[in-house]
Amino acid sequence: MVDVLRVPFPVLQSSPSLSFKPRLCPLIPPSRRLHLKSNSLLFPLFSSSPSFFKLPLRCSSPSMPLQLSSLSQDSLLYSRAYWVTKTIIAWNVDVVEGSCYLYASKVAALSVTDNGIQGHDLEIKLEEDRSGLPPNVIEKFPHIRDYRAFKLPPVLDAKNLVKCQLAVAEFNSQGKCRNATGLQLPGVLDELFSYDGPLGAFYSAEAVSLCLWAPTAQAVYAHIYKDPVGGSPLEIIPLEETNGVWSTKGPKSWEGCYYMYEVSVYHPSTLHIEKCYANDPYARGLSADGKRTLFVNLHADDLKPEGWDELADMKPDILSFSDISIYELHIRDFSANDDTVNADFRGGYMAFTLKDSAGVLHLKKLSKAGITHVHLLPTFQFAAVDDEKENWKYVDSKILEKLPPDSAEQQEKITAIQDDDAYNWGYNPVLWGVPKGSYSSDPNGPCRIVEFRKMIQALTHIGLRVVLDVVYNHLHANGPFDKDSVLDKIVPGYYLRRNTDGFIENSTCVNNTASEHYMVERLIIDDLLSWAINYKVDGFRFDLMGHIMKRTMVKAKDALCSLTKERDGVDGSRIYIYGEGWDFGEVAKNGRGINAAQFNICGTGIGSFNDRIRDAMLGGSPFGPPLQQGFVTGLLLEPNGHDHGTKDVEKAMLASAKDHIQVGLAANLRGFVLTDFEGKERKGSEVLCYGETPVGYAFCPTETVNYVSAHDNETLFDIISLKTPVGISVEDRCRMNHFATSIIALTQGIPFFHAGDEMLRSKSLDRDSYNSGDWFNRLDFTYNSNNWGVGLPPKQKNENSWPLIQPRLADPSFKPQRSHILAAVENFTDVLCIRYSSPLFRLRTANAIQERVQFHNTGPSWVPGFIVMSIEDGNEGIPGLSQLDPIGIIQ
């Protein structure tokens, strides 16, 4: 039986808005043509019968060049109209005396000519609604608030029509086509197909079930394989559709096998019906490099390390999020160069399970001093690093060690293999819900799952909770053919945010995702819950959180908070989430809805990084002049020759930086009142930076993550070495490093440290080491080297700064000795011990901070170079304050 689109025949007779043109594209076989019955119009669609796949489907081949007409600037390569609800299309055209039509082709045969759209199966006249777009549409799509609204007949079977190639065209009063374009469908898909039922693979005692959300697909098959790679499928199973969800059920023997979806779907990037092969978006296991999805039941006992089910009871106590201190670490950095780690474990999950490696001993030291959370850079399945170790390329480190400290040869050798080695930060996601295979002993089968759990368990035993770095703001690949594309193969044009021309936004660098769409939001939240429940993760750091909607973040926080140890094996109330609240790109100023930027997210309890304190301490910004100095790097007091202006200007800059740091020390609260350098009382929100931007924005202390360095940009020691005068001593640079980490450690709010800040870590002045290999990213937990002077950093990101960098690397006086590194570690742990010696350094509310924290050395008579902060306790302090520190009585 052929699935059909049914439009009641009386509608065709009585309504001028619908017309049927039986002239079909010659590519359509006669058996697929439209059939007229006495009472309805039957519009055949693909059924699950294999015989229907004799239609012109294409697989893994580039599109033929499109021959465009004179309307090429508004051709079907563009999607400038939006199908926003079942009955409304939004389009930015001005129709005065002309008309507009919607066209559909089941086999993607539409073409544009001066006479309009050709090759269609269905033509529907659109009527403009002069009242414009309704408020709910404007709220969901604020960037098209001024578009015209065109009405569709309510009887239209939109659920089947979205499976077709669609276009709209505008005609003048003489019937000449003036404009034509494709459609963006997320609005109507959300209205008709939003779904909260099961997705992914599910396991019972007798069977395995699959569910896939793919409302625009014309057919879906599951290819079942015995092995992770190679061989023919054991079975090819057709899935059945119910309201956009495709499902099937198979035998228990599927468990441990692999599968891949075959999805036949119209893809707007090629203007064809494509046969796409994709992994399951809800995959929980993979073969190496994500070639296939693994059927794996994460609840199976053989995937649980001993004691796994009791791990929630062993988590270190966190009475308040104010007690958190975060240490940011890359998995390979931790052990790739550690000779105390078994060679098979280096650079992977299992290195964390050792008892007495140099890295583990260092983590134990930090945990004892007060670090509570280890933030791991991306650990999901990402592109750019082959999962199979035998394919990795290396440069012999012994050769590199013999080269001069300012040589360009190191970076030449590293760059030559950088896309084929073992290293990448991992901010190029392929599948969010599966641990990265390259960090495991075996990327096939369930090994990566077991080893990831062992890593979490080992860190818990050290006394550390674990934060995962999640990258939901973009995906590595798109389109129907890229091996790393997943979501854009299954529902093309839905998961990725598109601009008003219909092309994918890339302000995050590549393939922005659209959390404003319901099923994207759902996928993000489901993924977070999976990591929390199945891996007992304690927190999430959101990369470019500002590109995610505030609504999504709040829903995610609430969903995580609802988890209980009794039901889910994890206490969700102890899961902390934070992220980068930068406001830029197409989402800036709520361009796509209220986004999770710094000023929007405050009041939710979700943390965001405080760049104000970083820039005030270091000087300028990561994107400004490299020699611009700040409070810590010698502004006014240790001039480096950079033109900051007159002495009065420099002094004013230093005073302003001091005020910014003081607001940061008070958790960057918008309501915190302090006396500024002019002697005026101001709230944190009234102290300004970056022109007219308020410094303070947080409502409560745990909404502020204070930091001075992170994986991005130069390390703390490197930026200090770059910004300070060439003539000062290495001891002075080390003291500046101590000063910076101490300020962060003593801030109210949540302190955040980049791994190695406490060891004077250097990346040889590399400003962006995401693909610079183990060589430039080396960490030495034996404290023998901080990795300074290992060659000029890679040319691609650093060449413009080589004239500044080279003389510094060549100067042996810049390089710290082991004694300097040991002193830095001791200073860091001492200051952490101070932080955790008293709850006064970890006040829980904005009111408590306002009542107890004061700054001195303020007003016009301030002394440059000093910040003086006091924190009042109750004993003989301000009347009415409770005593937070216990009072010792000496007898």
Buried (B, 14 or more C-beta within 10 A) or exposed (E): EBBBBBBEBEBBEEBEBBEBEEEBBEEBEEEBEBEEEEEBBBBBBBBBEEEBBEBEBBEEEEBEEEEBBEBEEBBBBBBBBBBBBBBBBBBBBEBEEBBBBBBBBBBBBBBBBEEBBBBBBBBBBBBBBEEBBEEEBBEBBBBBEEBBBBBBBEBBBBBBBBBBBBBBBBBBEEEEBBBBBBBBBBBBBBBBBBBEEEBBBBBEEEBBBBBBBBBBBBBBBBBBBEEBEEEEBBBEBBBEBEEBBBBBBBEEEBBBBBBBBBBBBBBBBBBBBBBBBBBBBBBBBBBBBBBBBBBBBBEEEEBBBEEBEEBBEEBBEBEBBBBBBBBBBBBBBBBBBBEBBEEEBBBBBBBBBBEEBBBBBBBBBBBBBBBBBBBBBBBBBBBBBBBBBEBBEEBEBEEBEEBEBBBBBBBBBBBEBBEEBBBBBBBBBBBBBBBBBBBBBBBBBBBBBBBBBBBBBBBBBBBBBBBBBBBBBBBBBBBBBBBBBBBBBBBBBBBBBBBBEBBBBBBBEBBBBBBBBBBBBBBBBBBBBBBBBBBBBBBBBBBBBBBBBBBBBBBBBEBBBEBEBEEBBBBBEBBBBBBBBBBEBBBBEBEBBBBBBBBBBBBBBBBBBBBBBBBBBBBBBBEEEBBBBBBBBBBBEBBBEBEBEEEEEBBBBBBBBBBBBBBBBBBBBBBBEBBBBBEEEBBBBBBBBEEEEBBBBBBBBBBBBBBBBBBBBBBBBBBBBBBBBEEBEBEBBBBBBBBBBBBBBBBBBBBBBBBBBBBBBBBBBBBBBBBBBBBBBBBBBBBEBBBBBBBBBBEEBBBEBBEBBBEBBBBEEBBBEEEBBEBBBEBBBEBBEBBBEEBBBBBBBBEBBBBBBBBEBBEEEBEBBEBEBEBBBBEEBEEEBEEBEEEEEEE
